[in-house]
Amino acid sequence: MQTQHAFETIRSRSAKPALQGLILFAALGLASNTQAAVRYSITDLGTLGGRLSEAYGINNYGQAVGTSLTASGDFHAFIWENGVMTDLGTLGGGYSHAYAINDTGQVVGASQIAAAGYDWHAFVWENGVLTDLGTLGGRDSVAYGINNAGQVAGWSETANGGIHAFVTANGAMNDLGGSYSEAYGINDAGQVVGGAVLAGGDFRAFLWENGEVTDLGTLGGAYSYANGINNAGQVVGGASIASGDFHAFLWENGEMTDLGTLGGSFSEAYGVNDTAQVVGWSDTASGELRAFLWENGVIADLNSLLDPADAAVWTLTIAYAINDAGQIVGTGLFGDQDRAFLLTPVVVPLPAAFWLMGSALLGLLGLSRGKDAALACG
């Protein structure tokens, strides 16, 4: 957690020794409760031989998934672990993308199949085997989310050409219905989130649970969609506000909270972990695209939380997912190349506690009598 510092100067000209003793005990107490700042170390996940890669998902063991250009110029799904990026292959076509991974190492995404027409099918990858999940009767399907029970959520074309959200049970797709619907996330309780067209034509974020669909509303505008859900049932996504701009949101217990922007007009949230840390992207006041972390009511540009040496060569543009350890994956510019990144929080001890104790001790000994004792409160 990023810690802000307030500095308070305590005048000691008229302080009595007893008061200075109290200052010392207060200083010791503050020092023991001083929190450390958090920065992020960054790992370039590399590529499969091409110049571009993007990371979309991460599990609680730090395994990351996404897509990368290969040396031949095709996009292939990958899994990254301990510095090694592994090509997951395809279902017979030229391209594939991986969007999510659960804690057992199952990966979901979409791949072109061998059939003419470049159809895309949702897949599950496990232990080196890529399994085609099929469709709801149409040509295409995509899997975006998977929980730790192996349930998969996504969307598929139907036999009559419609697009419907689905969730799997025992490997089979269950149609969630609607005139048009897409599912993007699922938690361990089997709650599914996404977006759907309402009777009036507006596109709204929804929460599906045991056959019941809840419209999550908007931030004052007409449109919204949900990208992710954690195990506490907190939902994140994007929604239009009254002015027509689009903002990231966090929905909980019937209330949608506007997460704001990094100074611009637009933002979107993609991932939320079980401690309600939210990641996504926002534009800045000057129109630049930047990855953000939202926590406890504060939205922060992730670039500002990098070590200055890393910030000099990286520009983090989109954060897609965050695990319960606070590790974040996404896409940024590394030099002139789009690269998948992994951020890992690093606790940075604050020196304020030592200054605080030292200055208070000087006050107790009377050495600072008639002088100013500067106490840094962390």
C-alpha positions as CSV (number, residue, x, y, z in Angstrom):
1,M,0.0,0.0,0.0
2,Q,1.3,3.4,-0.9
3,T,1.9,5.5,2.3
4,Q,1.6,9.2,2.3
5,H,3.7,11.2,4.8
6,A,2.8,14.2,6.9
7,F,5.5,16.1,8.5
8,E,4.8,18.0,11.8
9,T,7.2,20.4,13.6
10,I,6.9,20.4,17.4
11,R,8.3,23.4,19.1
12,S,10.3,22.4,22.2
13,R,11.3,25.9,23.5
14,S,9.2,25.6,26.6
15,A,9.0,21.8,26.8
16,K,9.5,20.3,30.2
17,P,11.6,17.1,30.7
18,A,8.4,15.2,31.5
19,L,6.7,16.4,28.3
20,Q,9.8,15.4,26.4
21,G,9.5,11.9,27.9
22,L,6.0,11.7,26.6
23,I,7.2,12.8,23.2
24,L,9.7,9.9,23.2
25,F,7.0,7.3,24.1
26,A,4.8,8.8,21.4
27,A,7.6,8.6,18.9
28,L,8.3,5.0,19.8
29,G,4.7,4.1,19.4
30,L,4.5,5.8,16.0
31,A,7.7,4.2,14.9
32,S,6.3,0.7,15.7
33,N,3.3,1.5,13.6
34,T,5.1,3.1,10.7
35,Q,4.0,1.5,7.4
36,A,6.4,0.9,4.6
37,A,5.9,2.3,1.1
38,V,5.2,-0.1,-1.7
39,R,6.8,0.1,-5.1
40,Y,6.7,-2.5,-7.9
41,S,9.5,-4.4,-9.5
42,I,8.8,-5.1,-13.2
43,T,9.5,-8.3,-15.2
44,D,9.5,-8.3,-19.0
45,L,7.7,-11.5,-19.9
46,G,9.4,-11.6,-23.3
47,T,7.8,-13.0,-26.5
48,L,7.5,-16.2,-28.5
49,G,10.0,-14.8,-31.1
50,G,8.2,-11.8,-32.4
51,R,8.2,-8.2,-31.3
52,L,4.9,-8.0,-29.4
53,S,3.2,-9.7,-26.4
54,E,0.3,-9.0,-24.1
55,A,-0.6,-10.6,-20.7
56,Y,-4.2,-10.9,-19.7
57,G,-4.4,-13.2,-16.7
58,I,-2.5,-14.3,-13.6
59,N,-3.2,-16.8,-10.9
60,N,-2.2,-16.8,-7.2
61,Y,1.0,-18.8,-8.0
62,G,2.3,-16.1,-10.3
63,Q,1.6,-18.0,-13.5
64,A,0.7,-15.5,-16.3
65,V,-1.1,-16.0,-19.6
66,G,-1.6,-14.0,-22.7
67,T,-0.7,-13.8,-26.4
68,S,2.5,-13.2,-28.3
69,L,3.7,-12.8,-31.9
70,T,5.8,-15.8,-33.0
71,A,8.9,-15.6,-35.2
72,S,6.6,-16.5,-38.2
73,G,4.2,-13.6,-37.4
74,D,1.3,-15.5,-35.9
75,F,-0.3,-14.8,-32.5
76,H,-0.1,-17.7,-30.1
77,A,-1.4,-18.1,-26.6
78,F,1.3,-18.5,-23.9
79,I,1.7,-19.5,-20.3
80,W,4.6,-17.8,-18.4
81,E,6.2,-19.3,-15.3
82,N,9.5,-18.7,-13.6
83,G,11.0,-16.8,-16.5
84,V,9.9,-19.3,-19.2
85,M,7.2,-18.5,-21.8
86,T,5.6,-21.6,-23.3
87,D,3.6,-21.6,-26.6
88,L,0.2,-23.3,-26.0
89,G,-0.3,-23.8,-29.7
90,T,-3.6,-23.6,-31.6
91,L,-6.6,-25.8,-32.5
92,G,-5.3,-26.2,-36.0
93,G,-5.5,-22.6,-37.2
94,G,-2.8,-19.9,-37.2
95,Y,-3.8,-17.8,-34.1
96,S,-4.7,-18.3,-30.4
97,H,-5.1,-16.1,-27.3
98,A,-5.2,-17.0,-23.6
99,Y,-7.3,-14.8,-21.3
100,A,-7.4,-16.4,-17.9
101,I,-5.7,-19.1,-15.7
102,N,-6.9,-20.6,-12.4
103,D,-4.9,-21.9,-9.5
104,T,-4.7,-25.4,-10.8
105,G,-3.0,-24.2,-14.0
106,Q,-6.0,-24.6,-16.3
107,V,-5.9,-21.9,-19.1
108,V,-8.8,-20.6,-21.2
109,G,-9.0,-18.5,-24.3
110,A,-9.8,-18.8,-28.0
111,S,-8.1,-20.3,-31.0
112,Q,-8.7,-20.5,-34.7
113,I,-9.6,-24.0,-35.8
114,A,-8.5,-25.8,-38.9
115,A,-11.8,-25.4,-40.8
116,A,-11.9,-22.9,-43.7
117,G,-13.3,-19.5,-42.8
118,Y,-11.0,-18.9,-39.8
119,D,-13.6,-19.8,-37.2
120,W,-12.6,-19.3,-33.5
121,H,-13.4,-21.7,-30.7
122,A,-13.1,-21.4,-27.0
123,F,-10.5,-23.7,-25.4
124,V,-9.2,-25.1,-22.2
125,W,-5.5,-25.9,-21.9
126,E,-4.3,-28.3,-19.2
127,N,-1.0,-30.2,-18.9
128,G,0.0,-29.6,-22.5
129,V,-3.4,-30.5,-24.0
130,L,-5.6,-28.0,-25.8
131,T,-9.3,-28.9,-25.7
132,D,-11.9,-27.4,-28.0
133,L,-15.0,-26.4,-26.0
134,G,-17.1,-26.1,-29.2
135,T,-20.0,-23.6,-29.6
136,L,-23.7,-23.1,-28.9
137,G,-24.4,-24.2,-32.4
138,G,-22.8,-21.3,-34.3
139,R,-19.3,-20.8,-35.8
140,D,-17.4,-18.9,-33.1
141,S,-16.9,-18.9,-29.3
142,V,-14.5,-17.3,-26.8
143,A,-13.6,-18.2,-23.2
144,Y,-12.7,-15.3,-21.0
145,G,-12.8,-16.6,-17.4
146,I,-12.3,-19.8,-15.4
147,N,-12.7,-20.5,-11.7
148,N,-10.9,-22.9,-9.4
149,A,-13.6,-25.5,-10.0
150,G,-12.9,-25.5,-13.7
151,Q,-16.1,-23.7,-14.7
152,V,-15.6,-21.6,-17.8
153,A,-17.4,-18.4,-18.8
154,G,-17.5,-16.7,-22.2
155,W,-19.7,-16.2,-25.2
156,S,-20.6,-18.2,-28.3
157,E,-22.5,-17.7,-31.5
158,T,-25.8,-19.7,-31.5
159,A,-27.3,-21.7,-34.4
160,N,-29.5,-18.7,-35.4
161,G,-26.5,-16.3,-35.5
162,G,-27.0,-14.7,-32.1
163,I,-24.3,-14.1,-29.5
164,H,-25.0,-15.6,-26.0
165,A,-23.0,-15.7,-22.8
166,F,-22.3,-19.2,-21.5
167,V,-21.0,-21.0,-18.5
168,T,-19.8,-24.6,-18.5
169,A,-20.9,-27.5,-16.3
170,N,-19.1,-30.8,-16.7
171,G,-17.5,-29.6,-19.8
172,A,-20.7,-28.6,-21.6
173,M,-21.8,-25.1,-22.5
174,N,-24.9,-23.7,-20.8
175,D,-26.6,-20.9,-22.7
176,L,-27.3,-17.9,-20.4
177,G,-29.7,-16.5,-22.9
178,G,-30.7,-12.9,-23.7
179,S,-31.0,-11.3,-27.1
180,Y,-27.3,-10.5,-27.0
181,S,-25.0,-11.3,-24.0
182,E,-21.3,-11.8,-23.3
183,A,-19.6,-13.2,-20.2
184,Y,-16.2,-12.0,-19.1
185,G,-15.6,-13.2,-15.6
186,I,-16.5,-15.9,-13.1
187,N,-15.6,-16.5,-9.4
188,D,-15.3,-19.6,-7.3
189,A,-19.0,-19.4,-6.3
190,G,-20.0,-19.7,-9.9
191,Q,-21.2,-16.1,-10.2
192,V,-20.8,-14.8,-13.8
193,V,-20.4,-11.2,-15.0
194,G,-20.5,-9.6,-18.4
195,G,-22.7,-7.4,-20.5
196,A,-26.1,-7.8,-22.2
197,V,-28.5,-5.9,-24.3
198,L,-31.7,-5.0,-22.4
199,A,-35.2,-4.8,-23.9
200,G,-34.8,-1.1,-24.5
201,G,-31.6,-1.6,-26.4
202,D,-29.1,-0.4,-23.8
203,F,-26.0,-2.5,-23.0
204,R,-25.7,-3.2,-19.3
205,A,-23.4,-4.9,-16.9
206,F,-24.9,-8.0,-15.4
207,L,-24.4,-10.5,-12.6
208,W,-25.7,-14.0,-13.2
209,E,-26.1,-16.5,-10.3
210,N,-28.1,-19.7,-10.3
211,G,-30.2,-18.7,-13.2
212,E,-31.0,-15.2,-11.9
213,V,-29.7,-12.1,-13.7
214,T,-29.1,-8.8,-12.0
215,D,-28.7,-5.5,-13.9
216,L,-25.8,-3.7,-12.2
217,G,-26.9,-0.3,-13.6
218,T,-24.7,2.6,-14.7
219,L,-22.9,5.7,-13.3
220,G,-25.7,7.9,-14.6
221,G,-25.4,7.2,-18.3
222,A,-27.0,4.4,-20.5
223,Y,-24.3,1.8,-20.8
224,S,-22.1,-0.5,-18.7
225,Y,-20.3,-3.8,-18.8
226,A,-18.6,-5.9,-16.2
227,N,-15.1,-7.4,-16.8
228,G,-14.3,-9.2,-13.5
229,I,-15.5,-10.5,-10.2
230,N,-13.7,-11.6,-7.0
231,N,-14.7,-14.2,-4.5
232,A,-16.4,-11.6,-2.3
233,G,-18.8,-10.8,-5.2
234,Q,-17.3,-7.4,-5.9
235,V,-17.6,-6.6,-9.6
236,V,-15.5,-4.2,-11.8
237,G,-15.9,-2.9,-15.3
238,G,-16.8,0.3,-17.1
239,A,-19.9,2.5,-17.2
240,S,-21.0,5.7,-18.8
241,I,-21.6,8.8,-16.6
242,A,-24.2,11.5,-17.2
243,S,-21.8,13.5,-19.4
244,G,-21.3,10.6,-21.7
245,D,-17.7,9.9,-20.6
246,F,-16.9,6.3,-19.5
247,H,-15.5,5.5,-16.1
248,A,-14.2,2.4,-14.3
249,F,-16.5,1.2,-11.5
250,L,-16.5,-1.1,-8.5
251,W,-20.0,-2.7,-7.8
252,E,-20.8,-4.1,-4.4
253,N,-24.1,-5.0,-2.7
254,G,-26.2,-3.1,-5.2
255,E,-24.0,0.1,-5.3
256,M,-21.8,1.1,-8.2
257,T,-18.8,3.3,-7.2
258,D,-17.1,5.6,-9.8
259,L,-13.3,4.9,-9.6
260,G,-12.5,8.1,-11.4
261,T,-9.7,8.7,-13.9
262,L,-6.1,9.8,-14.0
263,G,-7.2,13.2,-15.1
264,G,-8.8,12.4,-18.3
265,S,-12.3,11.5,-19.4
266,F,-12.2,7.7,-19.7
267,S,-11.2,4.7,-17.7
268,E,-12.0,1.0,-17.5
269,A,-11.4,-1.6,-14.8
270,Y,-10.5,-5.2,-15.8
271,G,-9.4,-7.0,-12.7
272,V,-10.1,-7.1,-8.9
273,N,-8.5,-9.4,-6.3
274,D,-10.0,-10.6,-3.0
275,T,-8.7,-7.6,-1.1
276,A,-10.5,-5.2,-3.5
277,Q,-7.5,-3.9,-5.3
278,V,-8.6,-2.9,-8.8
279,V,-6.6,-2.6,-12.0
280,G,-7.3,-1.2,-15.4
281,W,-6.5,1.8,-17.7
282,S,-7.3,5.5,-17.8
283,D,-6.4,8.4,-20.0
284,T,-4.6,11.4,-18.5
285,A,-5.4,15.0,-18.8
286,S,-3.1,15.2,-21.8
287,G,-4.8,12.1,-23.4
288,E,-2.1,9.5,-22.7
289,L,-3.1,5.9,-21.9
290,R,-1.9,4.7,-18.5
291,A,-2.3,1.6,-16.4
292,F,-3.8,2.2,-12.9
293,L,-4.2,0.7,-9.5
294,W,-7.2,1.7,-7.4
295,E,-7.2,0.9,-3.7
296,N,-9.2,2.3,-0.7
297,G,-10.6,5.1,-2.7
298,V,-7.4,6.3,-4.4
299,I,-6.5,5.8,-8.1
300,A,-2.8,5.8,-8.9
301,D,-0.8,5.7,-12.1
302,L,1.2,2.5,-11.9
303,N,4.1,4.2,-13.7
304,S,4.5,6.4,-10.7
305,L,5.0,3.3,-8.5
306,L,7.9,1.9,-10.5
307,D,11.5,2.3,-9.6
308,P,12.8,5.4,-11.5
309,A,15.2,3.4,-13.5
310,D,12.4,1.1,-14.7
311,A,10.1,4.1,-15.3
312,A,12.7,5.5,-17.6
313,V,12.4,2.6,-20.1
314,W,8.8,1.4,-19.5
315,T,5.4,3.0,-20.1
316,L,2.6,0.9,-18.6
317,T,-0.5,1.4,-20.6
318,I,-3.0,-1.3,-19.6
319,A,-3.3,-3.5,-16.5
320,Y,-5.5,-6.5,-17.0
321,A,-5.4,-8.7,-13.9
322,I,-4.2,-8.8,-10.3
323,N,-3.8,-11.7,-7.9
324,D,-4.2,-11.9,-4.2
325,A,-0.5,-11.3,-3.6
326,G,-0.9,-8.0,-5.5
327,Q,1.0,-9.1,-8.6
328,I,-0.3,-7.4,-11.7
329,V,0.0,-8.3,-15.4
330,G,-0.7,-6.2,-18.4
331,T,0.8,-4.5,-21.5
332,G,3.2,-1.6,-21.8
333,L,5.8,0.0,-24.1
334,F,9.3,-1.3,-23.5
335,G,11.4,1.0,-25.7
336,D,9.4,0.9,-28.9
337,Q,7.9,-2.5,-28.4
338,D,4.6,-3.6,-26.9
339,R,5.4,-6.1,-24.2
340,A,3.7,-8.2,-21.6
341,F,4.7,-7.2,-18.0
342,L,4.5,-8.6,-14.5
343,L,4.6,-6.3,-11.6
344,T,5.5,-7.6,-8.1
345,P,5.0,-5.4,-5.0
346,V,8.2,-4.6,-3.1
347,V,8.1,-3.2,0.4
348,V,10.4,-0.2,0.8
349,P,11.2,0.6,4.5
350,L,10.7,4.2,5.5
351,P,13.6,6.0,7.3
352,A,11.1,8.3,9.0
353,A,10.9,6.1,12.1
354,F,14.6,6.4,12.8
355,W,14.5,10.2,12.6
356,L,11.4,10.3,14.7
357,M,12.9,8.2,17.5
358,G,16.3,10.0,17.4
359,S,14.8,13.5,17.6
360,A,12.6,12.5,20.5
361,L,15.4,11.0,22.4
362,L,17.4,14.2,22.0
363,G,14.5,16.1,23.4
364,L,14.3,13.7,26.4
365,L,18.0,14.2,27.2
366,G,17.6,18.0,27.1
367,L,19.9,18.4,24.2
368,S,17.3,20.0,22.0
369,R,16.0,22.4,24.7
370,G,15.4,25.7,23.0
371,K,15.6,24.2,19.5
372,D,13.0,22.8,17.1
373,A,12.5,19.0,17.1
374,A,11.3,17.9,13.7
375,L,9.2,14.7,13.9
376,A,8.3,12.8,10.7
377,C,5.0,10.9,11.3
378,G,4.5,8.0,9.0
